[in-house]
Amino acid sequence: MAVRAIRGATQAGVNSKEEILEATTELVTEVMTRNELTTDHVISVLFTATPDLTAEFPALAARKLGFHEVPLLCASEINVPHALPRVIRLLAHVETAKPRSAIQHVYLRGATVLRLDIAQ
């Protein structure tokens, strides 16, 4: 097994608890599904949100998905004037037998514009 990092991002429609949890749940689920992972594979996950998302911690969505023993951390993105608004990002560190080239990074909703080269 190797340690790999997986990136992902999504965009919430509005700054509400429900929207942040829904968007984050979708993102985490897609990362796990596309990379054939269980929570046992996950070492840690760092979530960030743009400064305009303050209604809830994105990590709560992961906890609700069963990430009870996985260290999770939320942080705020730097406030860049031209940045895409209402973006939730994640950086997951996982143990997997997959080579780096087989890792699927996940960009959803409006966040696909952040990485057109790898967005699915």
N, C-alpha and C positions, 0 to 999 in steps of 0.2 A: 504494500500500500504506500502511496505517496500522498503528501499534503499538497492540495491544490487550492487556489483562490478562485472564487466565482463572483463575477460582477453582475449587477442587475439594477434596473431602475424602472420606475413607473411614475405616472402623474395622477394626482388626486384631482377630482373635478372642483371641489371646494374645500375650505378649511373646516371640516367637521369631523367629529370622532368617527362617525359611521363611514364616511368616505375614506379617511386615512386607514381604518382597519380593513375595509373592503379592498382597497388598492394594494395594501401590503399583503393581505392574505392571498390575493391572486398572484402577486409577484413571488412570494415564498413558495407557494404551491407549484408554480411553473418551474422555478429553479430546481426544486426537489424532483419533480416528475421528469423533466428533460434530462437530468443528470443521473437518474435512477438511484436516488439517495434516500436513506432513512435518517431519522434524527441521530441514530448511533454513529453515522458517518460524519456528523457536523461537529467541528471543534469549537467554533465560535462564529458569531455574526455581528457585524457592525452595521447599524442603520444610520443613515443621515437623512435629514429633511431640510428643505430650503426654509429660510427664516419666516416665510409666510404660512407655514404649517405648524400650528401650535395647539390644536385641539386635542391631540392624543399622541402618546408614544408609539411609533411604528412597531416596536418590539412586542407590544401587547398582542398583536396579531399572531406573531410566532408562538408566544406562550399559549394562546388559545388553540394553536395547531399541534400542541404537544411538545414544544421545545422547553420542557421543564428543567432538564439537567444541562442545557447548553448555555454557556455564557453569552449574553446579549448586551449590546451597548447602543444607545442612541446619542447622536450628536447633531449639531446644527451645521449646515453648509455655510461657507462664507457668503456674505451678501454682495454678490457681484451684480452690478446694475443691469447688465444685459442677459442674465441667466434665465433659463426657462423656469416659470413659476410652478409652485406646488409639486415639486419633485421629491420622491422618496427613493433613496439609493440603498443598496446593500452590498456588502463585501463579506462573503461567507468563506471560511476556511474549512475544508473538508478532507477526509481521508478517502481515497479512491484508488482503484487499480487503473483507472483510465489515464491515458497519456494527456498531456496538456492540450494537445491539438483536438482532443475529443470532448473537452469541456464545453458546455453550451452556456454562454452568458445570455441573460434574458433582459430585453428591453421592451416594455409594454406601453400601451396607450400613447399619449403624447410624447413620452420619453424615447420613443424609437428614433427621433431626430438626433438624439445625443450620440448614437453610434449606428449610423446607417450601414456601416460596414459589417456589423455583426447582429443587428436586430433581426428577429424572426417574425 
